[in-house]
Amino acid sequence: MIVFLKAGGQLRAMLRPDVDHYTRKVEVDGEKTIAEILKDISVDSAYVALIHVDGKVKDLSYKPSNGQTITLQPPVSGG
């Protein structure tokens, strides 16, 4: 199964995009959660607060389907 992960900012650097400036194509073996996929590609899930899938907010326990694009949202911070 193939999924596409998108991110911006510091999270994008950790994601190491390969499709375009924001997107990484990931081959996934079997049904895995986003948290498991992030672990497999060495991205610390502590840097992801939530995800956006088809315009809906989901958490890291979401299991994507083949071909889906998942946008990773980092925690909001500021000063």
mmJSON file of the N, C-alpha and C atoms, coordinates in Angstrom:
{"data_MODEL":{"atom_site":{
"group_PDB":["ATOM","ATOM","ATOM","ATOM","ATOM","ATOM","ATOM","ATOM","ATOM","ATOM","ATOM","ATOM","ATOM","ATOM","ATOM","ATOM","ATOM","ATOM","ATOM","ATOM","ATOM","ATOM","ATOM","ATOM","ATOM","ATOM","ATOM","ATOM","ATOM","ATOM","ATOM","ATOM","ATOM","ATOM","ATOM","ATOM","ATOM","ATOM","ATOM","ATOM","ATOM","ATOM","ATOM","ATOM","ATOM","ATOM","ATOM","ATOM","ATOM","ATOM","ATOM","ATOM","ATOM","ATOM","ATOM","ATOM","ATOM","ATOM","ATOM","ATOM","ATOM","ATOM","ATOM","ATOM","ATOM","ATOM","ATOM","ATOM","ATOM","ATOM","ATOM","ATOM","ATOM","ATOM","ATOM","ATOM","ATOM","ATOM","ATOM","ATOM","ATOM","ATOM","ATOM","ATOM","ATOM","ATOM","ATOM","ATOM","ATOM","ATOM","ATOM","ATOM","ATOM","ATOM","ATOM","ATOM","ATOM","ATOM","ATOM","ATOM","ATOM","ATOM","ATOM","ATOM","ATOM","ATOM","ATOM","ATOM","ATOM","ATOM","ATOM","ATOM","ATOM","ATOM","ATOM","ATOM","ATOM","ATOM","ATOM","ATOM","ATOM","ATOM","ATOM","ATOM","ATOM","ATOM","ATOM","ATOM","ATOM","ATOM","ATOM","ATOM","ATOM","ATOM","ATOM","ATOM","ATOM","ATOM","ATOM","ATOM","ATOM","ATOM","ATOM","ATOM","ATOM","ATOM","ATOM","ATOM","ATOM","ATOM","ATOM","ATOM","ATOM","ATOM","ATOM","ATOM","ATOM","ATOM","ATOM","ATOM","ATOM","ATOM","ATOM","ATOM","ATOM","ATOM","ATOM","ATOM","ATOM","ATOM","ATOM","ATOM","ATOM","ATOM","ATOM","ATOM","ATOM","ATOM","ATOM","ATOM","ATOM","ATOM","ATOM","ATOM","ATOM","ATOM","ATOM","ATOM","ATOM","ATOM","ATOM","ATOM","ATOM","ATOM","ATOM","ATOM","ATOM","ATOM","ATOM","ATOM","ATOM","ATOM","ATOM","ATOM","ATOM","ATOM","ATOM","ATOM","ATOM","ATOM","ATOM","ATOM","ATOM","ATOM","ATOM","ATOM","ATOM","ATOM","ATOM","ATOM","ATOM","ATOM","ATOM","ATOM","ATOM","ATOM","ATOM","ATOM","ATOM","ATOM","ATOM","ATOM","ATOM","ATOM","ATOM","ATOM","ATOM"],
"id":[1,2,3,4,5,6,7,8,9,10,11,12,13,14,15,16,17,18,19,20,21,22,23,24,25,26,27,28,29,30,31,32,33,34,35,36,37,38,39,40,41,42,43,44,45,46,47,48,49,50,51,52,53,54,55,56,57,58,59,60,61,62,63,64,65,66,67,68,69,70,71,72,73,74,75,76,77,78,79,80,81,82,83,84,85,86,87,88,89,90,91,92,93,94,95,96,97,98,99,100,101,102,103,104,105,106,107,108,109,110,111,112,113,114,115,116,117,118,119,120,121,122,123,124,125,126,127,128,129,130,131,132,133,134,135,136,137,138,139,140,141,142,143,144,145,146,147,148,149,150,151,152,153,154,155,156,157,158,159,160,161,162,163,164,165,166,167,168,169,170,171,172,173,174,175,176,177,178,179,180,181,182,183,184,185,186,187,188,189,190,191,192,193,194,195,196,197,198,199,200,201,202,203,204,205,206,207,208,209,210,211,212,213,214,215,216,217,218,219,220,221,222,223,224,225,226,227,228,229,230,231,232,233,234,235,236,237],
"type_symbol":["N","C","C","N","C","C","N","C","C","N","C","C","N","C","C","N","C","C","N","C","C","N","C","C","N","C","C","N","C","C","N","C","C","N","C","C","N","C","C","N","C","C","N","C","C","N","C","C","N","C","C","N","C","C","N","C","C","N","C","C","N","C","C","N","C","C","N","C","C","N","C","C","N","C","C","N","C","C","N","C","C","N","C","C","N","C","C","N","C","C","N","C","C","N","C","C","N","C","C","N","C","C","N","C","C","N","C","C","N","C","C","N","C","C","N","C","C","N","C","C","N","C","C","N","C","C","N","C","C","N","C","C","N","C","C","N","C","C","N","C","C","N","C","C","N","C","C","N","C","C","N","C","C","N","C","C","N","C","C","N","C","C","N","C","C","N","C","C","N","C","C","N","C","C","N","C","C","N","C","C","N","C","C","N","C","C","N","C","C","N","C","C","N","C","C","N","C","C","N","C","C","N","C","C","N","C","C","N","C","C","N","C","C","N","C","C","N","C","C","N","C","C","N","C","C","N","C","C","N","C","C","N","C","C","N","C","C"],
"label_atom_id":["N","CA","C","N","CA","C","N","CA","C","N","CA","C","N","CA","C","N","CA","C","N","CA","C","N","CA","C","N","CA","C","N","CA","C","N","CA","C","N","CA","C","N","CA","C","N","CA","C","N","CA","C","N","CA","C","N","CA","C","N","CA","C","N","CA","C","N","CA","C","N","CA","C","N","CA","C","N","CA","C","N","CA","C","N","CA","C","N","CA","C","N","CA","C","N","CA","C","N","CA","C","N","CA","C","N","CA","C","N","CA","C","N","CA","C","N","CA","C","N","CA","C","N","CA","C","N","CA","C","N","CA","C","N","CA","C","N","CA","C","N","CA","C","N","CA","C","N","CA","C","N","CA","C","N","CA","C","N","CA","C","N","CA","C","N","CA","C","N","CA","C","N","CA","C","N","CA","C","N","CA","C","N","CA","C","N","CA","C","N","CA","C","N","CA","C","N","CA","C","N","CA","C","N","CA","C","N","CA","C","N","CA","C","N","CA","C","N","CA","C","N","CA","C","N","CA","C","N","CA","C","N","CA","C","N","CA","C","N","CA","C","N","CA","C","N","CA","C","N","CA","C","N","CA","C","N","CA","C","N","CA","C","N","CA","C","N","CA","C","N","CA","C","N","CA","C"],
"label_alt_id":[null,null,null,null,null,null,null,null,null,null,null,null,null,null,null,null,null,null,null,null,null,null,null,null,null,null,null,null,null,null,null,null,null,null,null,null,null,null,null,null,null,null,null,null,null,null,null,null,null,null,null,null,null,null,null,null,null,null,null,null,null,null,null,null,null,null,null,null,null,null,null,null,null,null,null,null,null,null,null,null,null,null,null,null,null,null,null,null,null,null,null,null,null,null,null,null,null,null,null,null,null,null,null,null,null,null,null,null,null,null,null,null,null,null,null,null,null,null,null,null,null,null,null,null,null,null,null,null,null,null,null,null,null,null,null,null,null,null,null,null,null,null,null,null,null,null,null,null,null,null,null,null,null,null,null,null,null,null,null,null,null,null,null,null,null,null,null,null,null,null,null,null,null,null,null,null,null,null,null,null,null,null,null,null,null,null,null,null,null,null,null,null,null,null,null,null,null,null,null,null,null,null,null,null,null,null,null,null,null,null,null,null,null,null,null,null,null,null,null,null,null,null,null,null,null,null,null,null,null,null,null,null,null,null,null,null,null],
"label_comp_id":["MET","MET","MET","ILE","ILE","ILE","VAL","VAL","VAL","PHE","PHE","PHE","LEU","LEU","LEU","LYS","LYS","LYS","ALA","ALA","ALA","GLY","GLY","GLY","GLY","GLY","GLY","GLN","GLN","GLN","LEU","LEU","LEU","ARG","ARG","ARG","ALA","ALA","ALA","MET","MET","MET","LEU","LEU","LEU","ARG","ARG","ARG","PRO","PRO","PRO","ASP","ASP","ASP","VAL","VAL","VAL","ASP","ASP","ASP","HIS","HIS","HIS","TYR","TYR","TYR","THR","THR","THR","ARG","ARG","ARG","LYS","LYS","LYS","VAL","VAL","VAL","GLU","GLU","GLU","VAL","VAL","VAL","ASP","ASP","ASP","GLY","GLY","GLY","GLU","GLU","GLU","LYS","LYS","LYS","THR","THR","THR","ILE","ILE","ILE","ALA","ALA","ALA","GLU","GLU","GLU","ILE","ILE","ILE","LEU","LEU","LEU","LYS","LYS","LYS","ASP","ASP","ASP","ILE","ILE","ILE","SER","SER","SER","VAL","VAL","VAL","ASP","ASP","ASP","SER","SER","SER","ALA","ALA","ALA","TYR","TYR","TYR","VAL","VAL","VAL","ALA","ALA","ALA","LEU","LEU","LEU","ILE","ILE","ILE","HIS","HIS","HIS","VAL","VAL","VAL","ASP","ASP","ASP","GLY","GLY","GLY","LYS","LYS","LYS","VAL","VAL","VAL","LYS","LYS","LYS","ASP","ASP","ASP","LEU","LEU","LEU","SER","SER","SER","TYR","TYR","TYR","LYS","LYS","LYS","PRO","PRO","PRO","SER","SER","SER","ASN","ASN","ASN","GLY","GLY","GLY","GLN","GLN","GLN","THR","THR","THR","ILE","ILE","ILE","THR","THR","THR","LEU","LEU","LEU","GLN","GLN","GLN","PRO","PRO","PRO","PRO","PRO","PRO","VAL","VAL","VAL","SER","SER","SER","GLY","GLY","GLY","GLY","GLY","GLY"],
"label_asym_id":["A","A","A","A","A","A","A","A","A","A","A","A","A","A","A","A","A","A","A","A","A","A","A","A","A","A","A","A","A","A","A","A","A","A","A","A","A","A","A","A","A","A","A","A","A","A","A","A","A","A","A","A","A","A","A","A","A","A","A","A","A","A","A","A","A","A","A","A","A","A","A","A","A","A","A","A","A","A","A","A","A","A","A","A","A","A","A","A","A","A","A","A","A","A","A","A","A","A","A","A","A","A","A","A","A","A","A","A","A","A","A","A","A","A","A","A","A","A","A","A","A","A","A","A","A","A","A","A","A","A","A","A","A","A","A","A","A","A","A","A","A","A","A","A","A","A","A","A","A","A","A","A","A","A","A","A","A","A","A","A","A","A","A","A","A","A","A","A","A","A","A","A","A","A","A","A","A","A","A","A","A","A","A","A","A","A","A","A","A","A","A","A","A","A","A","A","A","A","A","A","A","A","A","A","A","A","A","A","A","A","A","A","A","A","A","A","A","A","A","A","A","A","A","A","A","A","A","A","A","A","A","A","A","A","A","A","A"],
"label_entity_id":["1","1","1","1","1","1","1","1","1","1","1","1","1","1","1","1","1","1","1","1","1","1","1","1","1","1","1","1","1","1","1","1","1","1","1","1","1","1","1","1","1","1","1","1","1","1","1","1","1","1","1","1","1","1","1","1","1","1","1","1","1","1","1","1","1","1","1","1","1","1","1","1","1","1","1","1","1","1","1","1","1","1","1","1","1","1","1","1","1","1","1","1","1","1","1","1","1","1","1","1","1","1","1","1","1","1","1","1","1","1","1","1","1","1","1","1","1","1","1","1","1","1","1","1","1","1","1","1","1","1","1","1","1","1","1","1","1","1","1","1","1","1","1","1","1","1","1","1","1","1","1","1","1","1","1","1","1","1","1","1","1","1","1","1","1","1","1","1","1","1","1","1","1","1","1","1","1","1","1","1","1","1","1","1","1","1","1","1","1","1","1","1","1","1","1","1","1","1","1","1","1","1","1","1","1","1","1","1","1","1","1","1","1","1","1","1","1","1","1","1","1","1","1","1","1","1","1","1","1","1","1","1","1","1","1","1","1"],
"label_seq_id":[1,1,1,2,2,2,3,3,3,4,4,4,5,5,5,6,6,6,7,7,7,8,8,8,9,9,9,10,10,10,11,11,11,12,12,12,13,13,13,14,14,14,15,15,15,16,16,16,17,17,17,18,18,18,19,19,19,20,20,20,21,21,21,22,22,22,23,23,23,24,24,24,25,25,25,26,26,26,27,27,27,28,28,28,29,29,29,30,30,30,31,31,31,32,32,32,33,33,33,34,34,34,35,35,35,36,36,36,37,37,37,38,38,38,39,39,39,40,40,40,41,41,41,42,42,42,43,43,43,44,44,44,45,45,45,46,46,46,47,47,47,48,48,48,49,49,49,50,50,50,51,51,51,52,52,52,53,53,53,54,54,54,55,55,55,56,56,56,57,57,57,58,58,58,59,59,59,60,60,60,61,61,61,62,62,62,63,63,63,64,64,64,65,65,65,66,66,66,67,67,67,68,68,68,69,69,69,70,70,70,71,71,71,72,72,72,73,73,73,74,74,74,75,75,75,76,76,76,77,77,77,78,78,78,79,79,79],
"pdbx_PDB_ins_code":[null,null,null,null,null,null,null,null,null,null,null,null,null,null,null,null,null,null,null,null,null,null,null,null,null,null,null,null,null,null,null,null,null,null,null,null,null,null,null,null,null,null,null,null,null,null,null,null,null,null,null,null,null,null,null,null,null,null,null,null,null,null,null,null,null,null,null,null,null,null,null,null,null,null,null,null,null,null,null,null,null,null,null,null,null,null,null,null,null,null,null,null,null,null,null,null,null,null,null,null,null,null,null,null,null,null,null,null,null,null,null,null,null,null,null,null,null,null,null,null,null,null,null,null,null,null,null,null,null,null,null,null,null,null,null,null,null,null,null,null,null,null,null,null,null,null,null,null,null,null,null,null,null,null,null,null,null,null,null,null,null,null,null,null,null,null,null,null,null,null,null,null,null,null,null,null,null,null,null,null,null,null,null,null,null,null,null,null,null,null,null,null,null,null,null,null,null,null,null,null,null,null,null,null,null,null,null,null,null,null,null,null,null,null,null,null,null,null,null,null,null,null,null,null,null,null,null,null,null,null,null,null,null,null,null,null,null],
"Cartn_x":[0.846,0.0,0.9,0.455,1.183,0.341,0.97,0.325,1.27,0.701,1.48,1.357,2.485,2.509,2.99,2.275,2.623,2.862,3.82,4.077,4.843,4.8,5.55,6.477,7.26,8.148,9.17,9.46,10.45,10.032,8.743,8.241,8.535,8.481,8.797,10.233,11.156,12.561,12.718,12.004,12.063,11.441,10.42,9.702,10.546,11.462,12.318,11.486,10.793,9.933,10.689,9.991,10.613,9.717,8.445,7.529,7.561,7.428,7.562,8.144,8.071,8.71,8.09,6.859,6.129,5.725,5.85,5.224,6.238,5.989,6.796,5.88,6.289,5.588,6.129,5.216,5.634,4.94,5.719,5.154,4.932,3.706,3.304,2.965,3.525,3.215,2.017,0.912,-0.274,-0.978,-1.911,-2.657,-1.902,-1.503,-0.796,-1.423,-1.261,-1.709,-0.684,-1.089,-0.148,1.023,0.767,1.846,2.861,2.393,3.286,4.067,3.4,4.069,5.17,4.859,5.871,7.071,6.83,7.934,8.783,8.125,8.843,9.77,9.382,10.204,11.034,11.132,11.97,11.561,10.254,9.732,9.082,9.545,9.024,7.596,6.651,5.242,4.945,5.862,5.673,5.614,6.128,6.11,4.84,3.904,2.649,1.482,0.742,-0.388,-1.634,-1.852,-3.024,-2.761,-3.694,-3.57,-4.866,-4.757,-5.917,-6.038,-7.232,-7.499,-8.814,-8.768,-9.986,-10.788,-10.088,-10.75,-11.232,-10.896,-11.325,-10.107,-10.263,-9.189,-9.256,-8.108,-7.992,-6.806,-6.691,-5.521,-4.569,-3.49,-2.438,-2.811,-3.973,-4.424,-5.148,-5.292,-5.967,-5.185,-5.902,-5.295,-5.671,-4.698,-4.997,-5.257,-5.902,-6.108,-5.168,-5.047,-4.123,-4.377,-3.297,-3.364,-3.752,-4.082,-4.502,-3.347,-3.695,-2.747,-3.091,-2.105,-2.267,-1.427,-2.048,-1.314,-1.041,0.226,0.663,0.683,0.057,-0.012,0.806,1.845,2.627,1.866,2.285,1.659,1.879,0.932,1.048,1.853,2.776,3.543,3.753,4.162,4.383,4.825,4.96,5.433,4.907],
"Cartn_y":[-1.164,0.0,1.239,2.268,3.541,4.629,5.449,6.646,7.822,9.01,10.227,11.071,11.404,12.232,13.622,14.645,16.039,16.78,17.693,18.526,19.768,20.783,22.01,22.279,23.331,23.77,22.737,22.731,21.812,20.359,20.105,18.753,18.262,19.165,18.795,18.297,18.944,18.521,17.11,16.789,15.436,14.41,14.837,13.944,13.56,14.433,14.212,13.945,14.988,14.839,14.325,13.538,13.016,13.158,13.509,13.682,15.131,16.05,17.482,18.102,19.406,20.107,19.761,19.232,18.966,17.513,16.673,15.352,14.209,13.194,11.972,10.788,9.983,8.75,7.638,6.924,5.878,4.572,3.52,2.196,1.551,1.094,0.553,-0.922,-1.733,-3.165,-3.419,-3.849,-4.16,-2.922,-3.144,-2.041,-1.527,-0.272,0.35,1.692,2.119,3.448,4.469,5.731,6.793,6.795,6.563,6.512,5.425,4.268,3.168,3.512,4.152,4.545,5.559,6.551,7.549,6.89,5.937,5.219,4.49,3.856,3.11,4.003,5.28,6.183,7.13,6.809,7.551,9.011,9.249,10.57,10.449,11.237,11.199,11.734,10.897,11.298,12.402,12.704,13.811,15.15,15.197,16.418,16.565,15.618,15.656,15.712,16.805,16.964,16.259,16.372,15.771,15.654,15.004,14.854,15.29,15.647,16.002,14.956,14.378,13.375,13.735,13.994,14.325,15.44,16.455,17.597,17.371,16.215,15.905,15.733,16.133,15.996,14.597,13.948,12.607,12.605,11.536,11.417,10.364,10.126,9.248,7.768,7.419,6.023,5.715,6.715,6.538,5.584,4.669,3.737,4.173,4.669,5.159,4.026,4.381,3.418,3.755,2.838,2.977,4.272,5.006,6.209,7.48,7.393,8.587,9.541,10.82,11.86,12.306,12.26,12.603,13.846,14.891,16.1,16.08,16.192,16.175,17.596,17.801,19.124,19.112,19.948,19.993,20.723,20.542,21.309,22.799,23.595,25.038,25.563,26.476,27.092,28.554,29.275,30.689,31.382,32.643,33.335,34.725],
"Cartn_z":[0.0,0.0,0.0,-0.698,-0.774,-0.127,0.738,1.272,1.055,1.045,0.86,2.116,2.73,3.928,3.556,4.028,3.73,5.038,5.016,6.189,5.773,6.622,6.395,7.566,7.451,8.531,8.962,10.252,10.814,10.622,10.696,10.502,9.086,8.119,6.737,6.622,7.317,7.269,7.817,8.876,9.455,8.518,7.788,6.878,5.657,5.251,4.084,2.817,2.335,1.157,-0.069,-0.89,-2.106,-3.339,-3.151,-4.283,-4.745,-3.796,-4.042,-2.778,-2.656,-1.537,-0.175,-0.168,1.074,1.28,0.278,0.28,0.19,1.008,0.944,0.637,-0.321,-0.687,0.208,0.882,1.815,1.444,1.301,1.079,2.441,2.673,3.97,3.814,4.701,4.711,5.62,5.053,5.841,6.352,7.28,7.882,9.092,9.03,10.138,10.448,11.695,12.076,11.601,11.598,11.244,12.223,13.501,14.496,14.143,13.722,13.342,12.074,11.124,9.882,10.177,11.027,11.391,12.051,12.923,13.589,12.548,11.591,10.539,9.719,9.546,8.734,9.611,10.891,11.845,12.043,12.093,12.435,13.807,14.762,16.125,16.142,16.551,16.547,17.558,18.458,19.397,18.662,17.441,16.641,15.808,15.956,15.201,16.187,16.17,17.084,16.557,15.249,14.62,13.132,12.454,11.006,10.338,9.07,8.26,7.148,7.035,6.011,5.332,4.043,3.284,3.965,4.472,5.098,6.516,7.092,8.464,9.357,10.617,11.6,12.212,12.263,12.853,13.812,14.6,15.467,14.895,15.595,15.084,15.069,15.604,15.55,14.235,13.374,12.087,11.191,10.532,9.582,8.162,7.403,6.054,5.069,3.975,2.898,1.743,0.815,-0.302,-1.082,-1.321,-2.134,-1.4,-0.12,0.617,0.865,0.906,1.282,2.693,3.573,4.98,5.255,5.785,6.143,7.64,7.995,9.386,9.932,11.085,11.714,13.005,13.099,14.33,15.434,16.688,17.776,17.555,17.972,17.849,19.025,18.721,19.791,19.44,20.392,20.139,21.413,21.324,22.507,22.621],
"occupancy":[1.0,1.0,1.0,1.0,1.0,1.0,1.0,1.0,1.0,1.0,1.0,1.0,1.0,1.0,1.0,1.0,1.0,1.0,1.0,1.0,1.0,1.0,1.0,1.0,1.0,1.0,1.0,1.0,1.0,1.0,1.0,1.0,1.0,1.0,1.0,1.0,1.0,1.0,1.0,1.0,1.0,1.0,1.0,1.0,1.0,1.0,1.0,1.0,1.0,1.0,1.0,1.0,1.0,1.0,1.0,1.0,1.0,1.0,1.0,1.0,1.0,1.0,1.0,1.0,1.0,1.0,1.0,1.0,1.0,1.0,1.0,1.0,1.0,1.0,1.0,1.0,1.0,1.0,1.0,1.0,1.0,1.0,1.0,1.0,1.0,1.0,1.0,1.0,1.0,1.0,1.0,1.0,1.0,1.0,1.0,1.0,1.0,1.0,1.0,1.0,1.0,1.0,1.0,1.0,1.0,1.0,1.0,1.0,1.0,1.0,1.0,1.0,1.0,1.0,1.0,1.0,1.0,1.0,1.0,1.0,1.0,1.0,1.0,1.0,1.0,1.0,1.0,1.0,1.0,1.0,1.0,1.0,1.0,1.0,1.0,1.0,1.0,1.0,1.0,1.0,1.0,1.0,1.0,1.0,1.0,1.0,1.0,1.0,1.0,1.0,1.0,1.0,1.0,1.0,1.0,1.0,1.0,1.0,1.0,1.0,1.0,1.0,1.0,1.0,1.0,1.0,1.0,1.0,1.0,1.0,1.0,1.0,1.0,1.0,1.0,1.0,1.0,1.0,1.0,1.0,1.0,1.0,1.0,1.0,1.0,1.0,1.0,1.0,1.0,1.0,1.0,1.0,1.0,1.0,1.0,1.0,1.0,1.0,1.0,1.0,1.0,1.0,1.0,1.0,1.0,1.0,1.0,1.0,1.0,1.0,1.0,1.0,1.0,1.0,1.0,1.0,1.0,1.0,1.0,1.0,1.0,1.0,1.0,1.0,1.0,1.0,1.0,1.0,1.0,1.0,1.0,1.0,1.0,1.0,1.0,1.0,1.0],
"B_iso_or_equiv":[0.0,0.0,0.0,0.0,0.0,0.0,0.0,0.0,0.0,0.0,0.0,0.0,0.0,0.0,0.0,0.0,0.0,0.0,0.0,0.0,0.0,0.0,0.0,0.0,0.0,0.0,0.0,0.0,0.0,0.0,0.0,0.0,0.0,0.0,0.0,0.0,0.0,0.0,0.0,0.0,0.0,0.0,0.0,0.0,0.0,0.0,0.0,0.0,0.0,0.0,0.0,0.0,0.0,0.0,0.0,0.0,0.0,0.0,0.0,0.0,0.0,0.0,0.0,0.0,0.0,0.0,0.0,0.0,0.0,0.0,0.0,0.0,0.0,0.0,0.0,0.0,0.0,0.0,0.0,0.0,0.0,0.0,0.0,0.0,0.0,0.0,0.0,0.0,0.0,0.0,0.0,0.0,0.0,0.0,0.0,0.0,0.0,0.0,0.0,0.0,0.0,0.0,0.0,0.0,0.0,0.0,0.0,0.0,0.0,0.0,0.0,0.0,0.0,0.0,0.0,0.0,0.0,0.0,0.0,0.0,0.0,0.0,0.0,0.0,0.0,0.0,0.0,0.0,0.0,0.0,0.0,0.0,0.0,0.0,0.0,0.0,0.0,0.0,0.0,0.0,0.0,0.0,0.0,0.0,0.0,0.0,0.0,0.0,0.0,0.0,0.0,0.0,0.0,0.0,0.0,0.0,0.0,0.0,0.0,0.0,0.0,0.0,0.0,0.0,0.0,0.0,0.0,0.0,0.0,0.0,0.0,0.0,0.0,0.0,0.0,0.0,0.0,0.0,0.0,0.0,0.0,0.0,0.0,0.0,0.0,0.0,0.0,0.0,0.0,0.0,0.0,0.0,0.0,0.0,0.0,0.0,0.0,0.0,0.0,0.0,0.0,0.0,0.0,0.0,0.0,0.0,0.0,0.0,0.0,0.0,0.0,0.0,0.0,0.0,0.0,0.0,0.0,0.0,0.0,0.0,0.0,0.0,0.0,0.0,0.0,0.0,0.0,0.0,0.0,0.0,0.0,0.0,0.0,0.0,0.0,0.0,0.0],
"pdbx_formal_charge":[null,null,null,null,null,null,null,null,null,null,null,null,null,null,null,null,null,null,null,null,null,null,null,null,null,null,null,null,null,null,null,null,null,null,null,null,null,null,null,null,null,null,null,null,null,null,null,null,null,null,null,null,null,null,null,null,null,null,null,null,null,null,null,null,null,null,null,null,null,null,null,null,null,null,null,null,null,null,null,null,null,null,null,null,null,null,null,null,null,null,null,null,null,null,null,null,null,null,null,null,null,null,null,null,null,null,null,null,null,null,null,null,null,null,null,null,null,null,null,null,null,null,null,null,null,null,null,null,null,null,null,null,null,null,null,null,null,null,null,null,null,null,null,null,null,null,null,null,null,null,null,null,null,null,null,null,null,null,null,null,null,null,null,null,null,null,null,null,null,null,null,null,null,null,null,null,null,null,null,null,null,null,null,null,null,null,null,null,null,null,null,null,null,null,null,null,null,null,null,null,null,null,null,null,null,null,null,null,null,null,null,null,null,null,null,null,null,null,null,null,null,null,null,null,null,null,null,null,null,null,null,null,null,null,null,null,null],
"auth_seq_id":[1,1,1,2,2,2,3,3,3,4,4,4,5,5,5,6,6,6,7,7,7,8,8,8,9,9,9,10,10,10,11,11,11,12,12,12,13,13,13,14,14,14,15,15,15,16,16,16,17,17,17,18,18,18,19,19,19,20,20,20,21,21,21,22,22,22,23,23,23,24,24,24,25,25,25,26,26,26,27,27,27,28,28,28,29,29,29,30,30,30,31,31,31,32,32,32,33,33,33,34,34,34,35,35,35,36,36,36,37,37,37,38,38,38,39,39,39,40,40,40,41,41,41,42,42,42,43,43,43,44,44,44,45,45,45,46,46,46,47,47,47,48,48,48,49,49,49,50,50,50,51,51,51,52,52,52,53,53,53,54,54,54,55,55,55,56,56,56,57,57,57,58,58,58,59,59,59,60,60,60,61,61,61,62,62,62,63,63,63,64,64,64,65,65,65,66,66,66,67,67,67,68,68,68,69,69,69,70,70,70,71,71,71,72,72,72,73,73,73,74,74,74,75,75,75,76,76,76,77,77,77,78,78,78,79,79,79],
"auth_comp_id":["MET","MET","MET","ILE","ILE","ILE","VAL","VAL","VAL","PHE","PHE","PHE","LEU","LEU","LEU","LYS","LYS","LYS","ALA","ALA","ALA","GLY","GLY","GLY","GLY","GLY","GLY","GLN","GLN","GLN","LEU","LEU","LEU","ARG","ARG","ARG","ALA","ALA","ALA","MET","MET","MET","LEU","LEU","LEU","ARG","ARG","ARG","PRO","PRO","PRO","ASP","ASP","ASP","VAL","VAL","VAL","ASP","ASP","ASP","HIS","HIS","HIS","TYR","TYR","TYR","THR","THR","THR","ARG","ARG","ARG","LYS","LYS","LYS","VAL","VAL","VAL","GLU","GLU","GLU","VAL","VAL","VAL","ASP","ASP","ASP","GLY","GLY","GLY","GLU","GLU","GLU","LYS","LYS","LYS","THR","THR","THR","ILE","ILE","ILE","ALA","ALA","ALA","GLU","GLU","GLU","ILE","ILE","ILE","LEU","LEU","LEU","LYS","LYS","LYS","ASP","ASP","ASP","ILE","ILE","ILE","SER","SER","SER","VAL","VAL","VAL","ASP","ASP","ASP","SER","SER","SER","ALA","ALA","ALA","TYR","TYR","TYR","VAL","VAL","VAL","ALA","ALA","ALA","LEU","LEU","LEU","ILE","ILE","ILE","HIS","HIS","HIS","VAL","VAL","VAL","ASP","ASP","ASP","GLY","GLY","GLY","LYS","LYS","LYS","VAL","VAL","VAL","LYS","LYS","LYS","ASP","ASP","ASP","LEU","LEU","LEU","SER","SER","SER","TYR","TYR","TYR","LYS","LYS","LYS","PRO","PRO","PRO","SER","SER","SER","ASN","ASN","ASN","GLY","GLY","GLY","GLN","GLN","GLN","THR","THR","THR","ILE","ILE","ILE","THR","THR","THR","LEU","LEU","LEU","GLN","GLN","GLN","PRO","PRO","PRO","PRO","PRO","PRO","VAL","VAL","VAL","SER","SER","SER","GLY","GLY","GLY","GLY","GLY","GLY"],
"auth_asym_id":["A","A","A","A","A","A","A","A","A","A","A","A","A","A","A","A","A","A","A","A","A","A","A","A","A","A","A","A","A","A","A","A","A","A","A","A","A","A","A","A","A","A","A","A","A","A","A","A","A","A","A","A","A","A","A","A","A","A","A","A","A","A","A","A","A","A","A","A","A","A","A","A","A","A","A","A","A","A","A","A","A","A","A","A","A","A","A","A","A","A","A","A","A","A","A","A","A","A","A","A","A","A","A","A","A","A","A","A","A","A","A","A","A","A","A","A","A","A","A","A","A","A","A","A","A","A","A","A","A","A","A","A","A","A","A","A","A","A","A","A","A","A","A","A","A","A","A","A","A","A","A","A","A","A","A","A","A","A","A","A","A","A","A","A","A","A","A","A","A","A","A","A","A","A","A","A","A","A","A","A","A","A","A","A","A","A","A","A","A","A","A","A","A","A","A","A","A","A","A","A","A","A","A","A","A","A","A","A","A","A","A","A","A","A","A","A","A","A","A","A","A","A","A","A","A","A","A","A","A","A","A","A","A","A","A","A","A"],
"auth_atom_id":["N","CA","C","N","CA","C","N","CA","C","N","CA","C","N","CA","C","N","CA","C","N","CA","C","N","CA","C","N","CA","C","N","CA","C","N","CA","C","N","CA","C","N","CA","C","N","CA","C","N","CA","C","N","CA","C","N","CA","C","N","CA","C","N","CA","C","N","CA","C","N","CA","C","N","CA","C","N","CA","C","N","CA","C","N","CA","C","N","CA","C","N","CA","C","N","CA","C","N","CA","C","N","CA","C","N","CA","C","N","CA","C","N","CA","C","N","CA","C","N","CA","C","N","CA","C","N","CA","C","N","CA","C","N","CA","C","N","CA","C","N","CA","C","N","CA","C","N","CA","C","N","CA","C","N","CA","C","N","CA","C","N","CA","C","N","CA","C","N","CA","C","N","CA","C","N","CA","C","N","CA","C","N","CA","C","N","CA","C","N","CA","C","N","CA","C","N","CA","C","N","CA","C","N","CA","C","N","CA","C","N","CA","C","N","CA","C","N","CA","C","N","CA","C","N","CA","C","N","CA","C","N","CA","C","N","CA","C","N","CA","C","N","CA","C","N","CA","C","N","CA","C","N","CA","C","N","CA","C","N","CA","C","N","CA","C","N","CA","C","N","CA","C","N","CA","C"],
"pdbx_PDB_model_num":[1,1,1,1,1,1,1,1,1,1,1,1,1,1,1,1,1,1,1,1,1,1,1,1,1,1,1,1,1,1,1,1,1,1,1,1,1,1,1,1,1,1,1,1,1,1,1,1,1,1,1,1,1,1,1,1,1,1,1,1,1,1,1,1,1,1,1,1,1,1,1,1,1,1,1,1,1,1,1,1,1,1,1,1,1,1,1,1,1,1,1,1,1,1,1,1,1,1,1,1,1,1,1,1,1,1,1,1,1,1,1,1,1,1,1,1,1,1,1,1,1,1,1,1,1,1,1,1,1,1,1,1,1,1,1,1,1,1,1,1,1,1,1,1,1,1,1,1,1,1,1,1,1,1,1,1,1,1,1,1,1,1,1,1,1,1,1,1,1,1,1,1,1,1,1,1,1,1,1,1,1,1,1,1,1,1,1,1,1,1,1,1,1,1,1,1,1,1,1,1,1,1,1,1,1,1,1,1,1,1,1,1,1,1,1,1,1,1,1,1,1,1,1,1,1,1,1,1,1,1,1,1,1,1,1,1,1]
}}}
